[in-house]
Structures are given as C-alpha cells and as structure tokens.
Amino acid sequence: MAEIVNLRQARKRRKREERAGQAEQNRALFGENTAVRKQRKAAEKRHAQLHEAHRRDTADDPD
C-alpha cells in the first residue's frame, strides 16, 4: 500500500525547507560581522591610498 501523506504537513515542510534555503543564501551574502566588515573596508581604503600614491602626475606633460 501507499504511504499516507498529510498534505498540510507536507506544505509546511516544503515551506520550511524553502526558508532554510533562503536563509543559507542570505548568510552567504550578508553574513560578515561588523569587525570583519570594518577590517575589509580598512584594507580596501589602504589599498586605494597606496594605489593613488603611486599615480604619476600628468599635469607636467607638454602635450
């Protein structure tokens, strides 16, 4: 015989699994905490300043 399935419970289980999948995606996208975010932004700022410091002045070109 076939297994009897409660449709209400099946819908709830499917909805829970969908929410769990969405939560996993959100953790991957937005999961870094404040300390990590500040550290990453500081590193990006240092890199940008270092890059800018090595830029050549083009105002002295005779062209």
LOGU-787525 format. One record per residue: residue number from 1; residue in three letters; x, y, z of N, C-alpha, C in turn. Coordinates in steps of 0.05 Angstrom, whole numbers, plus 32768, in hexadecimal, padded with zeros to 4 digits. Last residue first. Layout:
residues N
     k     r     nX     nY     nZ    caX    caY    caZ     cX     cY     cZ
   NUM   ALA      X      Y      Z      X      Y      Z      X      Y      Z
...
END
This chain:
residues 63
     k     r     nX     nY     nZ    caX    caY    caZ     cX     cY     cZ
    63   ASP   8413   854E   7E27   83FE   854A   7E13   83E7   855B   7E18
    62   PRO   8438   8551   7E50   8437   8567   7E3D   8420   8565   7E29
    61   ASP   8424   853F   7E92   8429   8537   7E76   8426   854E   7E64
    60   ASP   8416   854D   7EC5   8430   8556   7EBB   8436   854F   7E9E
    59   ALA   83E8   8532   7ED1   83E6   854E   7ECD   8400   855A   7EC1
    58   THR   83EC   84FE   7EE0   83EB   8503   7EC4   83E9   8520   7EBD
    57   ASP   840E   84DB   7F10   8402   84F4   7F0A   8402   84F8   7EEC
    56   ARG   83FF   8496   7F1D   8411   84AA   7F11   8401   84C4   7F0D
    55   ARG   83F2   8474   7F5A   83E8   847F   7F40   83FB   8495   7F37
    54   HIS   83FC   8461   7F8B   840E   845A   7F76   8406   8464   7F5A
    53   ALA   83D1   8471   7FAA   83EB   847D   7FB0   8400   8477   7F9A
    52   GLU   83A8   8451   7F98   83A7   846D   7F91   83C2   847A   7F96
    51   HIS   83B7   8421   7FB0   83B5   8422   7F93   83B6   8440   7F8A
    50   LEU   83B3   842F   7FE5   83CD   8426   7FDB   83CD   8428   7FBC
    49   GLN   837C   8439   7FE8   838F   844E   7FEE   83AA   8448   7FE3
    48   ALA   8367   8406   7FDC   8361   841D   7FCB   8374   8434   7FCF
    47   HIS   837B   83E9   8008   8383   83E1   7FED   837E   83F9   7FD9
    46   ARG   8361   8402   8032   837E   8402   8031   8388   83FC   8015
    45   LYS   832C   83F4   8024   8334   8410   8025   8352   8413   8024
    44   GLU   832D   83BD   8029   8327   83C9   800F   8330   83E6   800E
    43   ALA   8337   83B9   8060   834B   83AF   804D   8346   83BA   8031
    42   ALA   8308   83D0   8074   8322   83DD   8079   8337   83D3   8066
    41   LYS   82E3   83AA   8062   82E1   83C5   8058   82FC   83D4   805D
    40   ARG   82F4   837D   8081   82F4   837C   8063   82F4   8398   8057
    39   GLN   82EB   8390   80B5   8306   8388   80AC   8308   8388   808E
    38   LYS   82B3   8398   80B4   82C5   83AF   80B8   82E1   83A9   80AF
    37   ARG   82A3   8362   80AC   829C   8376   8098   82AE   838F   809B
    36   VAL   82B6   834A   80DB   82C0   8341   80C1   82BB   8356   80AB
    35   ALA   8296   8366   8100   82B3   8367   8102   82C0   835F   80E7
    34   THR   8261   8358   80F1   826A   8374   80F0   8289   8376   80F0
    33   ASN   825F   831C   80C9   8258   832C   80E0   8266   8347   80DE
    32   GLU   8242   8304   808D   825A   830C   809C   8252   831F   80B2
    31   GLY   8215   82F3   806F   821C   82E6   8088   8234   82F0   8097
    30   PHE   81F9   82FD   8041   81FA   8312   8055   8206   8309   806F
    29   LEU   81FE   82CF   801F   8200   82EB   8015   8206   82FF   802A
    28   ALA   81FA   82A3   8040   8211   82A5   802E   8214   82C2   8024
    27   ARG   81CA   82AD   8059   81E3   82AB   8069   81FB   82AE   8058
    26   ASN   81A8   82AA   802D   81AC   82C4   803A   81C5   82C4   804C
    25   GLN   81AB   8273   8021   81B4   8287   800D   81B9   82A2   801B
    24   GLU   8194   825F   8050   81AF   8258   8049   81BB   826C   8035
    23   ALA   8160   8274   804C   8171   827C   8062   818F   8276   805C
    22   GLN   814E   8257   8020   8150   8274   801E   8163   827F   8034
    21   GLY   814D   8224   8037   815E   8229   8020   8162   8247   801D
    20   ALA   8127   822C   805F   8142   8224   8067   8155   8229   8050
    19   ARG   80FA   8236   8040   8104   824B   8051   8121   8245   805A
    18   GLU   80F5   8203   8028   80F9   821A   8017   8105   8231   8028
    17   GLU   80EA   81E4   8056   8102   81DF   8046   8109   81F6   8034
    16   ARG   80B9   81FA   8066   80D0   81FC   8077   80EA   81F7   8068
    15   LYS   8099   81EB   8039   809E   8207   803F   80B6   820B   8051
    14   ARG   809A   81B3   803F   80A6   81BF   8027   80AC   81DC   802B
    13   ARG   807F   81AE   8070   809B   81A5   806E   80A9   81B1   8056
    12   LYS   804D   81C3   8063   805D   81D0   8077   807A   81C8   8075
    11   ARG   803D   819D   803D   8040   81B9   8035   8051   81C8   8049
    10   ALA   803B   816F   805E   804D   8170   8047   8052   818C   803E
     9   GLN   8013   817D   8081   802E   8179   808C   8042   817A   8075
     8   ARG   7FE8   817D   805D   7FEE   8195   806C   800B   8194   8077
     7   LEU   7FE7   8148   804A   7FEE   815E   8037   7FF5   8178   8046
     6   ASN   8000   810F   8063   7FF0   8126   806B   7FF9   813E   805B
     5   VAL   8001   80D3   8041   800F   80EC   8045   7FFB   8102   804D
     4   ILE   800A   808E   8046   7FF7   80A4   8049   8006   80BD   8050
     3   GLU   8028   8065   8016   802B   8074   802F   8017   808B   802F
     2   ALA   8006   802E   7FF7   8014   8048   7FF6   8014   8055   8012
     1   MET   8010   7FE8   8000   8000   8000   8000   8011   8019   8000
END
